[in-house]
Amino acid sequence: CDQLRPWCTQCRNAARVCPGYRNELDLVFRNENERIKEKYKVKRESIGPGEPATAGRARSTPALSTSNSDYLKQPLRDLATQFFLAKYVRGGNFDWLPVLYTTSQSSPVLVPMCQAVSLASLSNDMQRPDIMVDARHHYSIAIKHINLALQSKERLLHDDTLAAILLLAQFETFSADKSTQSNSWGSHIHGALTLLGLRPRQQFESPVGMKLFRHISSSIYVDAIQHRRRLPPQFLDLRAVAAPFQPRSDPLVRLAEIMNDFIDLRATIAERGGTTSASANAWSWIERAQAIEQQECAFLADLPPTWRFKVVTRGAPKTCFSDEHHSSYNNVDHIYHGTYHLYGDPRILQAWNIVRMTRLVLNEIVYKCICAMKGLSRRSNPVSSWDSRPFFDWAGLELESANVVNELASDICYSVPQFVQMPPSGSAATSSQYSPVSTNSDNTTSLAACYFLIWPLYVAASSPVVSASTDDVRRYAIDRLRYMEARMKIPQAGIVAQKLEQGDLREDW
């Protein structure tokens, strides 16, 4: 293997997903599904049903042994920690965790909170409610210490306290009941933001401190977009303070600046009743939407070669989607219309899909504003922005916006196969000639990347502009989400799939 990046020559020539190269996390956890199940069975048999399976201090990542005998001697909570590090750190927002966890083994807030999150993630993966009981036990311990830390002027400024609150938010995601929605995640994120504002400016000089800031920033953006509200003034002030410490050449830094304008436009429209009540504001909204999209297109044009993706076409696919709300993830063609993308890194996938989602919404705004103004014109309203531009090609702009929306929805579907785990060898899904050749084992699959796909799939599948032309996107999205729920044990994917099945367009998950 020549180990070229983002993928090696051999995999590129074979049109196959490159499994990547070994890094420190690859040694953390190997073949975890079968080994953990066997380990848990052995552990429960040895300690009896009434004793906790969480004895011993969690080991730091560098000290982990890769031998089978040592592996099976580790307590369940150590295995859970390894599972979380292997599955959720690479390519995700928790890239700060390995270093901080290793250097904070005596932290009374970070260690139990990390163990709670790790056990909760393992409980979902193994579908073992008894492990969730252990997770909640560690959660209760962590909460007590977090509350004590927040009462200390010194402790509340430490990295491990801020990190514990971010893990607390993640615990809410892992432990949330399917049938209920909770604002706990957002509350914890805004609590972390408040804590961030109390910390000194020097926090941005630390690599861990900057990563924690980026994690919070990403979450604040998600919360603002989903709830159609403006960015908190405190967050904007912190971004200004952090700006000198962030390289302008970083594509994600430039993308964040564009997102500010997008969030502001959406909040403005929501505050004034939405696009369905468009009046004299409609044309200004169209102009703003087009200006923001132009910024995003310029952003994409300036991306370095390492941020590009490869398009692979596998011929005319068989169409196999779910019917009547029953998932067919065991039989579904893993590729949408015979095409898929290859990205060098999950973060690159995330950036591209953020742009696709926002461009899709911006073109929806244009489309809906035109439709609303057409309705106003038919009712012979007083002079509106529609009437004041009688020679403008409204029909052409309406059609163009609809075409862009559909194109972006397809691109989101094309981005799914590389990072969504393939079914087991020999199943109907892998036998399809249109599925990518992927030998990724569980230990190389980043669940963080899969989480990054849930929201884009929802945005694409819930678009009324897309559904007006085809139902393929919605059916494909539901199948992939149901697959992620059943095979990858991601509860949120099932919640979102159910919303799409029921036509629930509230982004409150």
N, C-alpha and C positions, 0 to 999 in steps of 0.2 A: 504494500500500500504506500502510495507517495505522500499521503497525509496532507494533500492540498486542502485549503479552506475556501469556501464553506463546505465543500464536499470533495472527496477524492476522485481521481480520474476514472478509476475502475467503476465506481458506483455511477458516476455521471454517464459513462459510455453505455452502461447496462440499463440506464433509465430507472435506477433503483434508489430508494431512500438510503443515504449514507448514515450508518449508525453512529458516526462521530468517533472521537478519539478519547482515550482514557484520561480522566482527570481525578482529582482527589475524591470526588463524590462517588466515582465508580467503585472505589474500594470500600465505601461505607456499607453498601447493601447489595448483595448478589442473590439473584433468584429468590426474592423475598417472599413471594406468594406461597410457594410450596414449603420453603424452609420455615417461615413464620408459623404456618399452619401446623407443621410437624412439631416445632418448638413449643407452641402453645399447648398442644395435646400432651406432650411430655411434661411440661411444667404443671399443668392442672392435675395430671395423674400423680405427680410427686408431692404436691402440697395439700391436696384435698380440697373439697368444694367450699369449705368455710373460711379459707385463708386467702389473703390478698396475694396476687401474682405480681407484685411490684416492688419486691425487696431489692435493696442495693442502690448505689448511686449511679446515675447515668454516666457512661464513659464518654470522653471527648472523642471526636472524630479521628484525630491522628492516631490514637492508641488502639483502634479497632483491629481485631485479628480477622483474617480472612479464611482461617481453617474451619472446617465443619465442626470439629470437636469443640473448639473455643466458642464458635458461634452459638452452639446449642447450650452452652453454659450461661449465656447472658440472660438477665431478667427480662421479662416481657417489656417493661418500659424502656429498656435499652434498645430492644428490637424495634419498638414503636418509634423511638427517636431516630434510629437509622432509616426507617421507612419514610418518615416525614422529610428528613434531609435529602434522601435520594429522589423522592418524588416531587417535592414542592419547592426546593431551593433552586435547582438549575433552571435558568431562564425565567425566574419569577421575581416577585417583590421581596422575597426573603433571602436575597443573596448576602445580606449582612449577618445572617444567623450562625453559620459555621464558626466564624472567627469569634463572635461575641459569646456564643455558647461555650466555646472551648476556654475562653479567658474568664468566664464568669461562673465557674463550677460551684463557687460558694455563695452565689446570689440567691437569697431567699425568695426573690420575686420571679426571676427569669427561669430558673431550673424547674420549679413545679409547674409554671405556666407552659413551658415548652413541653414538659411531659404530658400535661393535660391535652394540649393540642395534638401531640403525636399519637397518644392513645385514642383520641377521638377520630383521627384520620384512619388509624388502623382498624378501629371498630367499624367504620363505614366500609372499608375495603373487605374485611372478612365477614361483614354482616353479623357481628357478635355484640349484642346489647350488653353482655356482661363486661366487655372491655370498656364500653361507654360508662359503666358504673365506676370503674377505676379512674376513668378520665375525669369524671365529675368530682371524685374525691380529691384529686390533685388540683382541680380547678378551685375548689373551696379553700384549699390551703393557700393557693396563689392569691386569691382575692383578699384574704386576711393580710397577707404581707404587702400586697399592692396598696391597700388602704393605709397601712402603717407608713409605707414609703411616701405616700402623697402628703402625709402630715409632717414629714421631715423636710425642712428647707434644703437640706443637703441631698438627701436621697432622691427627691423628686427631680433633680437635675441630672441624675446618672443615666447613662445609656440603657442599662438593663431595665430600669423602670419604664422608660418610653417603649422599649422593645416588648416588655411584658404586656403593655396595653394593646399593642398591635397584634400580638398573639391572642390576646383576649378577644379581639374583634374576629380573628380567624376561627377561634373556638365557637363563636356564635354561628358562624357559617357551617361548620361541621356538625354541630349539634342541633340545628334548627329542625323543627318538625315540619314535614312536608305540607301539612294541612293549614299551617299558620304562617303568617308573615311577621317579621319583627324588624323594628327600627334599631335594635341593639347594636348592630354592626356600625351603622352611621353614628350612633351616639358615642361609641368607643373611638371612632376615627376623629370625631370633633373633639373628644376629650384629649386625644393624642396631640391634636393641633394646638389646643390650649397649653398643654405641657411644653410643646415645642417652642411656643412664644415666650415661655419663662426661662428658657435656657440661654446661656450667653452666646454671643456671636461666634465664639471660637468653635462651637459645635460643627460649623461648616468646614473647618480646617481638618477635621478628622475624617478618614475614609468611611468609617462606620457611621459617624454622625451624618455625613452627606447621604449615605444610602438610606438611613432612616428617614431623612427629609424627603427623599425621592419616593419612598414607599408611601408616606403620608400624602404627598402631593398627588400621586396617582390615584389614591383612594378618594381624596377630596374632589378631584375632577370627576370621577365616576359618580359620586354622590350628587354633585351639582347637575350633571347631565341628566341622570335618571329622574331627578325631582324637578327639573326645569327651573332651577333657581340660580342666583348669581353666586360667584365665588365669594367666600367670606372676606371682608376687608382685612382681617388679621392675617389671612393666608397670603393675600396680595402683598402686604407689608413684608412678610417673611420671605417671599419670593424675591423681592427687591434687595433684601439684605443678603440673600444667598447667591444672587446673580454673579457677583465677582468671583465666586468660588466654582462656578460651573463653566466648562469650556463652551464657547459659542459654536465650536465645530461639531458638538454633539447633536445629532439629528433630533434626539428626543427633547433637548432644550429648545430648539427652534419650533418643534411641533407644539410644545406647551404654549408658546406665545400665540400661535394661531388658534389654539383651543380656547384661549381667553375670549377672543372675539366671537367664536361660535357659541360658547356658553352664554355670553351677554345677549346675543340675538335671540336665542331660544327663550331665555328668561323674559325678555321684553315682549315677545309674542305671547307667552303664557300669561303675563300680567295684563295684557290687553284683550284677552278672550280667545286667543288662538287664531289660526288662519281661516277658520270657517266664518269668523266675524270680520273678515278683512274689509277695510273701507279705504279711506285716504292713505292709510299707513301701508297698504299692500305693496305699492310700487317701491317704497323705500326699503321694505323688507326684502323684496326681490333683488334690489341693487346690492344690499348688504350681503345677502346670501351668495350672489354671484362674485362679489369681491373676495369673500372668505374662501370660496372654492378656487378662485384664481391663485390665492396664496398657497393653498394646499397643492395645487398642480405644480406650482413653482418649487415647492418643497420637495415633491417627488422627483422633479427633473434634476435637482441638485444633489440627490442622494449619492453617496460614494458607491463604487461597484460592489463592495462587500454587502451592501444593503439591498441589492437587487435579488430577484427570485427567478427561478427557472420554470418555464411552462412545459409540462409534459402532456402529450395527447396520446390516448391509447385506443383511438378508433371509435366507431359508433357503439355506444353502450347499450346494454339492455336496461330498460326502465323497470325498476322494481321498488315500489314505495309501499308504505303501510296504508291500510284501509281501515276506515271506521274506528280510528283511535287505537288500533292494535299495532304495536311496533313489530316490524319485520326485520329487526336488526340482524337476525341470524341469516337472512337471505338477501338483504339489500345490497345492491351494487355500491361499493364503497366510494366510487368515483361519480361526481356529478357531471353528467353529459360527456363522459369520456375524457375529462381534463382535470389535472391537478397541478398544484404549485409545489416547488421545493425551496425552502428558506434556509439560510445559514444558521439561524438561531431563533428560539422562541420570541425573543424581544423584537427581532426584525418582523416576524409575523404579527406581533401585537401592534407595532407602529403602522404597518400597512393596513391592518384592519381598522385601526382607529381612524385613519384617513378615509377608508371606504365607508365606514359608518357615518362619519360626519358629512362627507360629500353626498351620501345617499339622503340623509335628512335635509341637507341644504337644497337639493333638487326637489325633494318632496315639498319643501316650503314654497319654492317657486311654482311648482305644479298646482298646489292647493290654493295659493293666492290667485293664480290665473282663473282657476275654476270658480272661486268665490266672487271674483270681479265680474266674470261672465254672468253669474247669477244676479249680481247687482244691476248690471247693464240691462238684463232682460226685464227687471222690475222697474226700469226707467227711473232710477235714483237720480238725485242731483248730480252735477258734474263730478266725476270721480277720476282717479288716476287712470282707469281704463279708458274713459271717454277723452281724456286730455292727450292721449297718444293714439289717435285713430289710424295712423299709418304704420304702427309697429306690428311686426309679425307675431302676434300673440299665439296663434295656432302653431307656428313653427317652434316657438320657445316651449310651449306646452309639450309638444311631441319630443323635442330634444331632451327635456327634463325627464320625461317618462323613460326614454331610452337609456339615459345615464343611470337612472335608478335600477333598472333591470340588469344592466351590465355590471354594476357594482354588487348587486345581490348575487349574481353568478360568480363573481370573483371571490366573494366571501365563501361560497360553497366550494370553490376550487382550493381554498386554503386549508380545508379540513383534513384530508386524508393523511398528510405527512405526520401530523401530531396526534391524531386519534388512533389509539391502539387497534391493530388489526385483530380479527377473531382468531381463535386457536387454529393451528394448522389442520387442514382437512375439512373444515367447516364449509358450508355452502358459500359463505361470503368470500373466503379466501380462494375458492376454486374459480371465481369469476375471472375471465381473461382480462377484464378491465380494471381489476384491482392492482394497485402498485405492488411491486415486489418489495415487501418490507419484512425484514427478519428481526425487527426491533423486539427485544425481549422486555419483560416488565421492568428490569432494572435500568433500562436506558430511556424509558418513556417518561417524559416530563408531564406530570398532571397539572403543573402550573400552566403549561401551554394549552392544555385542554380547557382549563378554566377561562383562559383568554378567548376561547372560541365560543363560549356560551352566549355572551352578549351580542357579538356580531351576528350569530345565527338567528337570534331572536329579532334583532333589528331588520334583517333581510326578510325573514319569514312573516313578520307582522306588518310589513309595509302594504298599505292598501293599493299603492301604485303597482307593486309587483303582483299582488293577488289578482288585480284586474286583468292581467295579461296571461298569467300562468299560475298553476297551483303546485308546480314541480318544486319550487324553492321551499314552500311551507312543508310539503311532505318529506322532502329530503332532510330539512332541518329537524323535524320531529324524529325521524328515524335515527339521525346521528345523535341527538340528545338522549333518546331512549337507550341507544347503545352505550353512551357514556355513563348513563345511570346504572344500567344492568351489568355491564362488563367492567367498567372502570370505577364503579362504586362512587359516583359523584352525585350526591343528592340534589344539588341545585339544578343539574341538567334535567332531572325528572320534573322538578317544579316548573321550569321554563317550558318543557315539552307540554305539560298539562295546560299551561296558560295558552299556548298556541292552539292546542286541540279545542279549547273552550272559547277561543276568540277573545281572551282577556288581554287587553292592551296596556294594562297598568304595569309600569316598570318598578314594582315595589318588592322585588325579590333581592 
